């Protein structure tokens, strides 16, 4: 370990020396002191001295500068990496007066050039996804451990969530060689792969509340309209997530004892959080409160991540152009800020979270739960098994390999659990198939409503990765009460639509809707893009309406053709559970599922979507060590996953 550190320092010193010698030749305003020898040998001693002083000061002062900057956001942290390095170089020139400048501009230019060059070299050393990078990260975290750190004999638990990866997609990726690490865990008989079923709301907010806090009651979708307050609740809003956690304060979170939450929507009951949305509120530009500073305290990390981020943006632009040129369908627009969102989720979030997990393992935390969101975000825009999506999945597999290797060499023994919160189902969107959005169709079917909404919720539709990225850098708009809401609010969560009639107190019934908006219900169930509609009744149980039949929610009796026939045996049970929520919308609409092609039509602009019933979106995976047992029957619901993980954690504590 020591000799590797020495080699790294020697390489950086040599590079700095060469840069200074070249700068002496090329920059007319910079002059190294020269000895009698001609050529570059005349300036070599001065360059070497300056390089050594710069390297030493950088190692000593850099952590102090970064700790002082922990309150700033990620954008400023990126810039601080280079500015601080430049300042250290200027101090080096002052301490070792072996050079002089013609003016302050020359001084600044040289400082930035030297800082950028050495950071790029350091980042290049760190950029390798092999033992070199892993050793460097582990070494850094071991140096930061408290003195007297003792080995813990009890087993720890590392849970890595591959956001949005369906069970069947994973199986195919294993067989085709896309994810050799995960495939190897199964083929070596150390791990077992099983599928589990989500609730009706197959999205991260519902699943993580259930997994991390033990209850996802009153979560009908990723976003919903609250009649009591006139606001839209959405899981990308830190304030909303805080409320959801406070509602579950009486429950013991999965991570409550010596746990760590990384890259999640919720804390799981721990105070140790990195990139956790519910703890981003009040962190200026998503700075120290979001958890960036612990990662960017190392300048090599910042440069490495910056280089990879730029490369990912370029990659997305190239792949988007290729997709258009080859006429790939289904396809959605991938312009605007999406290339930056993709780069954030696949690079920045991944790098910060993985580094934090490695640090947790080195320090011996008892339980760690981390979410890697890159696959989910790319699948939304590209498709669940397109080449660019599988490439991202392959990179996440490499991250898993690194984490697994660290667990194998850590002081504390660990069990590695991989899982997903939901899958994704693919298909052309509702608007591309039928020429209008769900909201415009609802408004057209309600003759007394304007064509466009006058209600502007603070959070509209869109993939959760983009909203997560915005929250991570502090660009959030808290849900605000609207004083003059429109008559109807239509929201979407994947292939689930939520319709709320704001002028009706409480939950609107079928009879009220048919009186206030005649023909709306019939228009909805007759639409080819709508599978079924859940609605309450005035004097009886709620009903599920389809184009040619209905289901009574109380006893499951079917009149005509069963509208749930294509959605699986457990569809009725999951709908019954949602119907009991206090905040279920007046109309809850599930889009059509075409089993012949395994496709859905999302109400949002997504190629791959999730949030409702139909296809692989409801079938995530659980990849667990064979020594940790799961129920023989199919696992239903995120709350059951919580009970399983909590049981494993409790059993390990007793070992």
C-alpha positions in Angstrom: 0.0 0.0 0.0 2.8 2.4 1.0 4.8 1.8 -2.2 1.7 2.4 -4.4 1.2 5.7 -2.6 4.8 6.6 -3.2 4.6 5.8 -6.9 1.5 7.9 -7.2 3.2 10.9 -5.5 6.3 10.4 -7.6 4.3 10.3 -10.9 2.5 13.5 -9.9 5.7 15.2 -9.0 7.4 14.3 -12.3 4.3 15.5 -14.2 4.3 18.8 -12.3 8.0 19.2 -13.0 7.6 18.7 -16.7 4.6 21.0 -16.8 6.6 23.8 -15.1 9.6 23.3 -17.5 7.2 23.4 -20.6 5.5 26.5 -19.1 8.8 28.2 -18.8 9.4 27.7 -22.5 5.9 28.5 -23.8 4.7 31.2 -21.4 6.5 34.5 -21.9 5.3 35.8 -18.5 6.7 32.9 -16.4 10.3 32.4 -15.6 12.0 29.6 -13.7 15.3 30.4 -12.0 18.1 28.8 -14.1 21.5 27.3 -13.2 24.4 27.4 -15.5 23.4 24.3 -17.5 21.9 24.8 -20.9 18.5 23.5 -22.1 15.9 22.1 -19.9 18.5 20.9 -17.3 19.0 24.5 -16.4 15.5 24.9 -15.1 15.0 21.3 -13.8 16.1 21.9 -10.2 13.8 24.9 -9.8 10.9 23.1 -11.4 11.5 20.0 -9.2 11.6 22.1 -6.0 8.4 23.9 -6.9 6.7 20.7 -7.8 7.6 19.0 -4.5 6.4 22.0 -2.5 3.2 22.2 -4.4 2.5 18.5 -3.9 3.2 18.6 -0.2 1.0 21.7 0.4 -1.7 20.2 -1.7 -1.8 17.1 0.5 -1.8 19.1 3.7 -4.1 22.0 2.9 -6.6 20.4 0.5 -8.7 18.6 3.1 -8.9 21.8 5.2 -10.1 23.9 2.2 -12.8 21.3 1.4 -14.1 21.1 4.9 -14.4 24.8 4.9 -16.4 24.6 1.7 -18.8 21.8 2.8 -21.8 24.3 2.9 -21.7 25.0 -0.9 -23.4 23.1 -3.6 -22.1 20.6 -6.1 -21.6 23.2 -8.9 -19.4 25.3 -6.7 -17.6 22.3 -5.4 -16.6 21.4 -9.0 -15.1 24.9 -9.5 -13.5 24.9 -6.0 -11.5 21.8 -6.9 -9.5 23.8 -9.5 -9.5 27.2 -7.8 -8.2 25.8 -4.5 -5.5 23.8 -6.3 -4.5 27.0 -8.1 -4.3 28.9 -4.8 -2.1 26.2 -3.3 0.2 26.5 -6.3 0.5 30.3 -5.7 1.4 29.7 -2.1 4.0 27.2 -3.3 5.7 29.9 -5.4 5.7 32.2 -2.4 7.3 29.5 -0.1 9.8 28.4 -2.7 10.9 31.5 -4.6 12.5 29.7 -7.5 10.4 31.4 -10.2 8.9 34.8 -11.0 6.0 36.2 -13.1 5.6 39.3 -15.2 2.1 39.9 -13.9 -0.9 38.4 -12.0 -2.5 37.1 -15.2 0.5 34.9 -15.9 0.4 33.7 -12.3 -3.3 32.7 -12.5 -2.9 31.0 -15.9 0.0 28.9 -14.7 -1.8 28.0 -11.5 -4.8 26.8 -13.4 -2.8 24.9 -16.0 -0.7 23.1 -13.3 -3.7 22.4 -11.2 -5.8 21.0 -14.1 -2.9 18.9 -15.4 -2.1 17.2 -12.1 -5.7 16.7 -11.3 -6.3 15.1 -14.7 -3.4 12.8 -14.2 -4.6 12.0 -10.7 -8.1 11.4 -12.0 -6.7 9.2 -14.8 -5.0 7.0 -12.1 -8.3 6.9 -10.2 -10.5 6.3 -13.2 -9.7 2.6 -13.6 -12.4 0.3 -12.6 -10.0 -2.3 -11.1 -8.0 -3.0 -8.0 -6.1 0.3 -8.4 -9.1 2.5 -7.9 -10.6 0.2 -5.3 -7.4 0.2 -3.3 -7.2 4.0 -3.5 -10.7 4.5 -2.2 -10.4 1.9 0.5 -7.0 3.4 1.6 -8.6 6.8 1.9 -11.4 5.6 4.0 -9.2 3.5 6.2 -7.0 6.6 6.9 -10.2 8.4 8.0 -11.3 5.7 10.5 -11.2 6.6 14.1 -8.1 5.3 16.0 -8.7 2.1 17.9 -11.1 0.8 15.3 -11.9 -2.8 16.3 -13.1 -5.7 14.1 -16.8 -6.5 14.5 -17.4 -10.2 14.5 -21.1 -10.0 13.7 -22.1 -9.9 10.0 -23.2 -6.7 8.4 -25.7 -6.3 5.6 -25.1 -4.3 2.3 -28.2 -3.8 0.2 -27.7 -2.4 -3.3 -30.9 -1.4 -5.1 -30.6 -1.4 -8.9 -33.5 1.0 -9.5 -36.1 -0.1 -12.1 -34.5 -3.4 -13.1 -37.1 -6.1 -13.7 -36.5 -9.7 -12.8 -36.9 -11.0 -16.4 -34.7 -8.3 -17.8 -32.0 -9.2 -15.3 -32.2 -12.9 -16.1 -31.7 -12.2 -19.8 -28.9 -9.8 -19.0 -27.2 -12.6 -17.0 -27.5 -15.2 -19.8 -26.2 -12.7 -22.5 -23.1 -11.7 -20.5 -24.2 -8.1 -19.8 -23.9 -8.5 -16.0 -21.1 -11.0 -15.3 -20.8 -10.1 -11.6 -24.4 -10.7 -10.8 -24.5 -13.8 -13.0 -21.4 -15.1 -11.2 -23.1 -14.8 -7.8 -25.8 -17.1 -9.0 -23.7 -19.5 -10.9 -21.3 -19.9 -8.0 -24.3 -21.0 -5.8 -23.5 -18.2 -3.3 -26.7 -16.3 -4.2 -30.2 -17.1 -5.2 -32.4 -15.0 -7.6 -36.1 -14.6 -6.9 -38.9 -12.3 -8.1 -41.3 -10.3 -6.0 -44.5 -8.4 -6.7 -45.0 -4.7 -6.1 -48.1 -2.9 -4.9 -50.3 -1.3 -7.5 -48.1 1.8 -7.3 -45.0 0.3 -8.8 -42.6 3.2 -8.3 -39.7 4.1 -6.0 -41.6 6.3 -3.5 -44.0 3.5 -2.6 -41.4 0.8 -2.7 -38.8 2.6 -0.6 -41.3 3.8 2.0 -42.3 0.1 2.4 -38.8 -1.3 2.3 -37.1 1.3 4.5 -39.9 2.4 6.9 -42.2 -0.7 6.9 -45.3 1.0 5.5 -46.4 2.6 2.2 -50.0 3.2 3.3 -51.6 6.2 1.7 -49.2 6.2 -1.3 -51.4 5.9 -4.4 -48.8 7.0 -6.9 -45.5 9.0 -7.4 -47.6 12.2 -7.3 -51.1 12.8 -6.3 -53.5 15.7 -5.5 -54.4 16.3 -1.9 -57.9 17.8 -1.7 -57.4 18.8 1.9 -54.6 21.2 1.2 -55.0 21.8 -2.5 -51.5 20.7 -3.2 -49.7 18.1 -5.3 -47.6 15.7 -3.3 -44.6 14.3 -5.2 -41.6 12.2 -4.1 -39.0 14.4 -5.7 -39.9 17.2 -3.2 -37.8 17.0 0.0 -40.6 18.5 2.1 -43.1 15.9 0.9 -40.7 13.1 1.8 -40.1 14.6 5.2 -43.9 14.5 5.8 -44.1 10.8 4.7 -41.3 10.0 7.1 -42.9 11.9 10.0 -46.1 10.0 9.4 -44.1 6.8 10.1 -42.1 8.0 13.1 -43.8 5.4 15.3 -42.3 2.7 13.1 -38.7 1.4 13.4 -36.8 2.1 10.2 -34.7 -0.5 8.6 -31.6 1.6 9.1 -32.4 3.0 12.6 -29.5 1.2 14.3 -26.0 1.9 12.9 -27.4 2.2 9.4 -26.4 4.2 6.4 -28.8 5.5 3.6 -27.2 6.3 0.3 -28.9 7.8 -2.8 -32.4 7.0 -1.5 -35.6 9.0 -1.3 -35.8 8.3 2.5 -33.5 7.9 5.5 -34.8 4.6 6.7 -34.5 6.0 10.3 -30.8 6.8 10.2 -29.0 10.1 10.7 -26.2 9.1 8.3 -27.4 10.1 4.8 -25.8 10.9 1.5 -27.9 12.1 -1.5 -31.1 11.3 0.4 -34.0 13.5 -0.9 -35.8 13.8 2.4 -32.6 15.4 3.8 -31.9 17.8 0.9 -34.2 20.5 2.2 -32.2 23.4 3.4 -28.9 22.2 2.0 -27.8 25.2 0.0 -27.7 24.1 -3.7 -27.6 20.5 -2.5 -24.2 21.0 -0.8 -23.0 19.5 2.4 -26.5 18.5 3.5 -26.8 16.4 0.4 -23.5 14.6 1.0 -21.3 15.8 -1.8 -18.4 17.2 0.2 -17.3 13.8 1.6 -16.7 12.7 -2.0 -15.2 15.8 -3.5 -12.8 16.2 -0.6 -10.5 14.3 -2.9 -9.6 16.3 -6.0 -9.0 13.2 -8.1 -12.6 12.2 -7.5 -13.9 15.6 -8.8 -11.8 15.4 -12.0 -12.6 11.8 -12.6 -16.3 12.4 -12.2 -16.2 15.6 -14.3 -14.4 13.8 -17.2 -16.9 10.9 -17.0 -19.9 13.3 -16.8 -18.8 15.1 -20.0 -18.2 11.8 -21.8 -21.7 10.6 -20.8 -23.3 13.8 -22.2 -21.5 13.3 -25.5 -22.5 9.7 -25.5 -26.2 10.5 -25.0 -26.1 13.1 -27.8 -24.5 10.6 -30.1 -27.0 7.8 -29.2 -30.0 10.1 -29.5 -28.9 11.2 -33.0 -28.4 7.5 -34.0 -31.8 6.6 -32.6 -33.5 9.2 -34.8 -31.4 8.4 -37.9 -32.3 4.7 -37.7 -35.9 5.3 -36.9 -35.9 3.4 -33.6 -39.4 3.1 -32.2 -40.9 3.7 -29.7 -39.0 6.8 -29.1 -39.4 10.0 -27.0 -37.7 13.4 -27.2 -34.2 13.3 -25.5 -33.2 16.9 -25.8 -33.3 19.8 -23.4 -31.5 19.1 -20.2 -32.0 15.4 -20.4 -28.3 14.7 -21.4 -27.2 16.4 -18.2 -29.9 14.5 -16.2 -28.7 11.2 -17.6 -25.0 12.1 -16.9 -25.9 13.1 -13.3 -27.8 9.8 -12.6 -25.3 7.5 -14.3 -22.1 9.2 -13.3 -22.3 11.7 -10.4 -24.9 9.9 -8.3 -23.3 6.6 -9.0 -19.8 7.8 -8.1 -20.8 9.6 -4.9 -23.0 6.7 -3.7 -20.5 3.9 -4.4 -17.7 5.8 -2.7 -19.9 6.3 0.3 -20.9 2.6 0.4 -17.2 1.6 0.3 -16.5 4.0 3.1 -19.3 2.5 5.1 -18.0 -1.1 4.6 -14.5 0.0 5.6 -15.8 1.6 8.7 -17.9 -1.5 9.5 -21.5 -0.1 9.5 -24.1 -2.7 10.4 -26.5 -2.1 7.6 -26.2 -0.1 4.4 -29.0 0.6 1.8 -28.0 2.3 -1.4 -29.9 3.1 -4.6 -28.2 3.3 -8.0 -30.6 5.0 -10.3 -28.8 5.1 -13.7 -30.5 2.2 -15.4 -34.0 3.4 -14.5 -33.4 6.9 -15.9 -31.9 5.6 -19.2 -34.6 3.0 -19.6 -37.3 5.7 -19.3 -35.9 7.4 -22.4 -34.3 4.7 -24.4 -36.2 1.5 -23.5 -35.6 -1.3 -21.1 -33.3 -3.4 -23.2 -31.9 -1.1 -25.8 -28.1 -1.3 -26.3 -27.4 2.0 -24.5 -29.5 0.9 -21.5 -27.8 -2.4 -21.2 -24.5 -0.7 -21.4 -25.4 1.4 -18.4 -26.5 -1.8 -16.6 -23.2 -3.4 -17.4 -21.4 -0.4 -15.8 -23.6 -0.8 -12.7 -22.6 -4.4 -12.6 -19.0 -3.3 -12.5 -19.8 -1.1 -9.5 -21.4 -4.1 -7.8 -18.2 -6.1 -8.5 -16.1 -3.4 -6.8 -18.5 -3.3 -3.8 -18.5 -7.1 -3.6 -14.7 -7.2 -3.6 -14.5 -4.7 -0.8 -16.9 -6.7 1.3 -14.7 -9.8 0.8 -11.6 -8.0 2.1 -13.2 -5.9 4.9 -12.5 -6.3 8.6 -16.2 -7.0 9.2 -17.9 -9.9 7.3 -20.8 -8.8 5.1 -23.7 -10.3 3.2 -24.4 -8.6 -0.1 -28.0 -8.3 -1.1 -29.1 -6.9 -4.5 -32.6 -5.9 -5.3 -34.8 -3.6 -7.3 -37.8 -1.5 -6.2 -39.8 -2.2 -9.4 -39.3 -3.1 -13.0 -40.3 -1.3 -16.2 -42.7 -2.0 -19.0 -42.1 -0.7 -22.5 -44.3 0.7 -25.2 -45.2 3.7 -27.2 -46.7 6.5 -25.1 -50.4 7.3 -24.8 -50.0 10.6 -26.5 -48.0 9.1 -29.4 -50.6 6.3 -29.9 -53.7 8.4 -29.7 -52.6 11.9 -30.5 -53.4 13.6 -27.2 -52.5 13.4 -23.5 -54.7 11.8 -20.8 -55.5 15.3 -19.5 -56.6 16.6 -22.8 -58.8 13.6 -23.3 -60.4 13.9 -19.9 -61.1 17.6 -20.5 -62.6 16.9 -23.9 -64.9 14.3 -22.4 -66.0 16.8 -19.8 -67.9 19.3 -22.0 -67.9 22.0 -19.3 -64.2 22.2 -18.9 -61.7 24.4 -20.8 -59.3 22.6 -23.2 -56.3 23.5 -21.0 -55.9 23.4 -17.3 -55.8 26.6 -15.2 -54.4 24.6 -12.3 -50.7 24.6 -12.4 -49.3 22.2 -9.8 -45.7 22.7 -8.8 -44.8 19.3 -10.0 -45.9 17.8 -13.3 -45.2 14.6 -15.0 -41.8 13.3 -15.9 -39.3 10.6 -15.1 -38.4 10.5 -11.4 -34.6 10.5 -12.2 -34.8 14.1 -13.5 -36.7 15.2 -10.5 -34.2 13.4 -8.3 -31.3 15.1 -10.0 -33.0 18.5 -9.6 -33.6 17.8 -5.9 -30.0 16.6 -5.5 -28.6 20.0 -6.6 -31.2 22.0 -4.7 -33.5 22.9 -7.7 -36.8 22.1 -6.0 -40.1 23.9 -5.8 -42.0 23.0 -2.7 -45.6 22.0 -3.1 -47.8 25.1 -2.6 -51.4 25.4 -2.0 -53.4 26.7 -4.9 -56.2 29.1 -3.9 -58.3 28.8 -7.1 -57.9 25.3 -8.3 -59.4 24.1 -11.6 -62.4 21.9 -11.5 -60.4 18.8 -12.3 -56.7 17.9 -11.7 -55.2 15.2 -13.9 -51.9 13.7 -12.9 -49.8 10.8 -14.2 -47.5 8.2 -12.7 -46.3 5.9 -15.5 -49.3 4.2 -16.9 -51.5 5.2 -14.0 -53.7 8.3 -14.3 -55.2 10.1 -11.3 -58.2 12.4 -11.7 -59.5 14.6 -8.9 -62.6 16.8 -9.0 -61.7 19.7 -6.7 -65.2 21.0 -6.3 -66.3 17.8 -4.7 -65.5 17.5 -1.0 -64.2 14.1 -0.1 -64.0 11.3 -2.6 -66.3 11.7 -5.6 -68.6 8.7 -6.3 -69.7 7.2 -9.6 -73.1 8.8 -9.2 -71.7 12.2 -8.5 -69.4 12.0 -11.5 -72.1 10.8 -13.9 -74.3 13.7 -12.8 -71.6 16.4 -12.9 -69.8 15.1 -16.0 -72.1 12.9 -18.0 -70.4 10.5 -20.4 -66.9 10.9 -18.8 -66.8 7.4 -17.3 -68.1 5.7 -20.4 -65.6 7.6 -22.6 -62.8 6.5 -20.3 -63.6 2.8 -20.3 -64.3 2.8 -24.0 -60.8 4.3 -24.8 -58.4 1.8 -26.3 -55.5 3.1 -24.2 -57.3 2.6 -20.9 -57.5 -0.8 -19.2 -59.7 -0.1 -16.3 -61.0 2.6 -13.9 -61.4 2.5 -10.2 -64.3 4.5 -8.8 -66.2 4.7 -5.5 -70.0 4.2 -5.4 -72.6 6.1 -3.3 -74.2 3.2 -1.4 -71.9 0.3 -1.9 -68.3 -0.8 -2.5 -66.0 0.6 -5.1 -66.1 -0.9 -8.6 -63.5 -1.5 -11.3 -64.9 -0.5 -14.7 -63.7 -1.9 -18.0 -64.9 -1.6 -21.6 -67.1 -4.7 -21.5 -67.4 -5.6 -17.9 -66.8 -4.6 -14.3 -65.6 -6.1 -11.0 -67.1 -5.5 -7.5 -64.2 -4.7 -5.2 -65.9 -6.2 -2.1 -66.5 -9.8 -3.3 -64.6 -9.9 -6.6 -67.8 -10.7 -8.6 -67.5 -10.0 -12.3 -70.2 -8.7 -14.5 -69.5 -9.3 -18.2 -65.8 -9.6 -19.2 -63.2 -9.3 -16.4 -61.3 -6.0 -17.0 -58.5 -7.4 -14.8 -57.9 -10.6 -16.8 -54.7 -9.4 -18.3 -53.2 -8.0 -15.1 -52.5 -11.2 -13.1 -54.0 -13.1 -10.2 -53.1 -10.5 -7.5 -54.4 -7.5 -9.3 -57.6 -7.4 -7.4 -55.9 -7.6 -4.0 -53.5 -4.8 -4.8 -56.4 -2.6 -6.0 -58.4 -3.4 -2.9 -55.5 -2.2 -0.7 -55.2 1.1 -2.6 -58.9 1.7 -2.4 -58.6 1.8 1.4 -56.2 4.7 1.3 -57.4 8.0 2.7 -56.1 9.9 -0.3 -57.1 7.7 -3.2 -58.1 10.0 -6.1 -61.7 10.2 -7.4 -60.7 8.2 -10.5 -57.7 6.0 -10.6 -57.0 4.9 -14.2 -54.7 2.1 -15.2 -53.6 2.1 -18.9 -54.1 -0.8 -21.2 -51.7 -3.7 -21.2 -51.1 -5.7 -24.4 -49.9 -9.1 -23.3 -49.2 -10.2 -26.9 -46.4 -7.6 -27.1 -45.8 -7.1 -23.4 -46.4 -3.4 -23.8 -48.1 -0.5 -22.0 -48.9 3.0 -23.0 -47.5 5.4 -20.4 -49.4 8.6 -19.7 -46.0 10.3 -19.3 -43.5 10.7 -22.1 -41.5 7.5 -21.4 -40.5 4.6 -23.5 -40.0 2.5 -20.4 -42.4 3.3 -17.6 -43.6 2.1 -14.3 -46.2 3.1 -11.7 -49.1 0.8 -12.3 -50.1 -2.7 -13.3 -49.2 -4.5 -16.6 -46.1 -6.3 -17.7 -42.7 -6.5 -16.0 -43.0 -3.2 -14.1 -44.6 -5.1 -11.2 -41.9 -7.8 -11.0 -38.6 -6.6 -9.5 -36.0 -9.0 -8.3 -34.2 -10.0 -5.0 -30.7 -11.5 -5.3 -29.7 -12.8 -1.9 -27.1 -15.0 -0.2 -28.3 -18.6 0.0 -27.7 -18.6 3.7 -30.4 -15.9 4.1 -33.8 -17.5 3.7 -36.9 -16.1 2.0 -40.5 -17.3 2.1 -41.3 -20.2 -0.2 -44.3 -18.5 -1.6 -44.1 -15.4 -3.9 -43.3 -12.2 -2.0 -46.0 -9.6 -2.3 -45.4 -5.9 -1.5 -42.6 -3.7 -0.4 -43.6 -4.1 3.2 -42.9 -7.8 3.0 -39.4 -7.0 1.7 -38.9 -4.8 4.8 -39.9 -7.7 7.1 -37.4 -10.0 5.3 -34.5 -7.5 5.4 -35.3 -6.6 9.0 -35.4 -10.3 9.9 -32.0 -10.9 8.3 -30.5 -7.9 10.1 -31.9 -9.1 13.4 -30.5 -12.6 12.9 -27.1 -11.3 12.1 -27.0 -9.2 15.2 -27.5 -12.3 17.3 -24.6 -14.1 15.6 
